[in-house]
Amino acid sequence: MASKTAFALTAWEKPCFGKRRSQKSWCPYPKGVITIYTSYSGQISLINLSVLWCSQPAVRLKSMKKKAIILQSGGSTAVINQSLAGVIYEAKRSKTLSHLYGSRFGILGILKPNWINLLECPPRTLTALGETPSSALGSCRHQLNQRECSQAISTLKRRGVETIFIIGGNDSAQTGLKLARQARVKREKLQVIGIPKTIDNDLPGMDHAPGYGSVARFFAQTVQEAALDTRAIRYSDPVKIIETMGRDSGWITASAALGRKKYEDGPHLLYFPERPFHLSKFLQDVKRVYKRFGFAVIVISETIRDHHGKRIGSPASVVAKDQFGHAYVEGTAQYLCHFLESKMGVRARFDKPGTIQRMAMAYISKVDQKEAFGCGVHAVRLMRRSESGVMVAMKRFSNKPYRIQYDMVSLEQVAGHEKALPANFINRAGNDVTDAFKRYALPLTGPMPHNHVSFV
Amino acid sequence: MASKTAFALTAWEKPCFGKRRSQKSWCPYPKGVITIYTSYSGQISLINLSVLWCSQPAVRLKSMKKKAIILQSGGSTAVINQSLAGVIYEAKRSKTLSHLYGSRFGILGILKPNWINLLECPPRTLTALGETPSSALGSCRHQLNQRECSQAISTLKRRGVETIFIIGGNDSAQTGLKLARQARVKREKLQVIGIPKTIDNDLPGMDHAPGYGSVARFFAQTVQEAALDTRAIRYSDPVKIIETMGRDSGWITASAALGRKKYEDGPHLLYFPERPFHLSKFLQDVKRVYKRFGFAVIVISETIRDHHGKRIGSPASVVAKDQFGHAYVEGTAQYLCHFLESKMGVRARFDKPGTIQRMAMAYISKVDQKEAFGCGVHAVRLMRRSESGVMVAMKRFSNKPYRIQYDMVSLEQVAGHEKALPANFINRAGNDVTDAFKRYALPLTGPMPHNHVSFV
């Protein structure tokens, strides 16, 4: 195996063979024959060095190349594997790396360690990988503590890995930042490069994040479809609430309005975590819409809060306990359905697409898919430019036609900060989006495919 | 408007102009000019009859044709409008009808009445109609009483409609049967033809119903996607429950297994309303799967019942009331999540796709789409064959290659009866499907498109 060779020259050792590297030495042996053993004391013992002097080109000397590791972190998206495929593709193409390890289950796979070499991935798998939702390498939600941070850095050093790519959102940026800082304290060379990923679209310093375009397309289309259903059956089930994810920002909820052609089609009301939620105003809004159209389609973030900051439908809003002594935690949508039914005397139903919203390959945005791949490619370029402590960022330089460029942002700017839906994207009443939001978001989802027919 | 002409010869009047009809008379006037007024006393007063004797062919005498009405009923599907499009297409093609009315909001639109003439639908609208989920004419859930039944028949008679097409499931068949019986009692001529529609696939007398193939495809794919998500994040959120619709039959739940390549991929456990649900056995099953794979993906029907016949997660299983004095009704999946969390100490999450499952155009089955259209076409043929009190039915005469033929079944056989998932489609343990089910269902969904990659 070539791994023994790749053992030779790592980030932790001082450069050697400088001359030979510049001579671009070649050897006629198959990869596995070049065997160079090192000790970690700083001394290098060379065995079978003769192969370095062979003149016929066959295998480029692996030992001149670096090793990197990549991990996926946090909640998955429909395009997170496109970014992984982008990194693998560019690493293979540029031939910069001897090894690109994939860490299984995010940072947990570095602590264990539990790795695979992704450069051995055949092109067929690479294509299928891009079409696979969720994190193919596995993911986790784990906050590194000081001890684990040191442990991770030691493991990376021991295995000769000098670059770490982290595909993730705010929390993953935090993990990357911790590793970068700890490495600096320990005077270890460790290049940390973040690749943005989140359906929530709440990463600061960038126009948008991969994952958002697809979830936005999912809601733009499925809310139209659910609205058609409610419109048709309005004499039986006139009220429909759809609950979205999105942490403390309303980007996903806002996207539900993107498929709307006429206001009547719905969604009629959208509620964002950026604005305090008042039950009485909500009831008033729903009654008004119901009176006007005979049905109402409402989209809410699962994290909307009342003016005291308490989550609607959270344990704080209920008192009951179940037979296991467990407090009933009603979901936000379910809670609001009960509320409307009791106040309006009509049937209210809810949809909670849960993980389906972030995994639905059939509703994927082609733009998003392409950009996620591009972010992966750009990360490898940042590595080659020796950047560290940064995250890839997309900047929009033209909206019509839609054009972006890949740039970077410091991890400090992303970690622990959330980008809320700007005030000019929410209407004055706090229950709908503005045209400015549509202009921003529609290029990310791509055109809406359906022209629906309704006779009612 | 041609409507005045079409007023002339209706089902409620004795045949007249017999000779002229056989002569296939033509007139040179545009539609609206031929004006024949009738009294409903049985006497017919003719005005402008001279036009009948013109010799140049231009407009076929409309008054020889019949009138029909079509309605959509019950919960919508992704392909119900294909059946509507099929009826309109065949009615236009065969030129049997002078009017094909569409009743808005199902049977409520007949009682009101609230109709449109669908023969005026341009081809472009017809194509878009087939691509629209939900009931384009509107739907309702309404049980006709005796008085309403008489009222509906009187309205149809007064407007000269002698055929009624009802696109619906079990309950709609019941409505059709009531109308047919009442018409027979009243000695009125009324042809009732049902067109099957249900995501639940519980209509007796047929191999399957339009609507099922698409919802089956939705679950076959989205459960695979949700399972990939759970597999990836197993150290944080290892248990996922997905709640399906399907009334008292487990057809939809069963379909969730169709996308599974290997058992490990999931779904690992499926629970059907056909078998009593035991919490202790459920816990045992989940613990076993979790121990083996580190995660568990479970699909349940929202209507599963315990051995006393009580719905899991229904009001009967909770005692608490909310601040409006409303009993907490936990959904089945939510209830089971709480149960598993308290017993296993791991996080369990649930997805409840609700109406999204029956409307998702992006996951539609092409086979289902085509067959739904075919059922509409066949209904018009049954009308021309003077059948009544029947529903279109698809019979499978070959499974490899998959071939069906359109047939019919009496409304009596469908109304109020439900076709449960047969015993040989459920495994012995009652928590999975058999290969026999897969052989049955896979031709209905079409091939699964994705080959997913997972490194964990």
Interface residues (C-beta under 8 A of the other chain):
Chain A: Q72 G75 S76 N81 G102 R104 F105 L108 I116 T125 A128 L129 E131 T132 P133 S134 S135 A136 L137 G138 S139 C140 R141 H142 Q221 T222 E225 A226 L228 D229 T230 R231 A232 I233 R234 Y235 S236 K240 V318 V319 A320 K321 D322 F324 G325 H326 Y328 E330 G331 Q334 H338 F339 E341 S342 K343 R349 F350 D351 K352 P353 G354 T355 I356 R358 M359 A360 M361 A362 Y363 H450 N451 H452 V453 S454 F455 V456
Chain B: Q72 G75 S76 N81 G102 R104 F105 L108 I116 T125 A128 L129 E131 T132 P133 S134 S135 A136 L137 G138 S139 C140 R141 H142 Q221 T222 E225 A226 L228 D229 T230 R231 A232 I233 R234 Y235 S236 K240 V318 V319 A320 K321 D322 F324 G325 H326 Y328 V329 E330 G331 Q334 H338 F339 E341 S342 K343 R349 F350 D351 K352 P353 G354 T355 I356 R358 M359 A360 M361 A362 Y363 H450 N451 H452 V453 S454 F455 V456
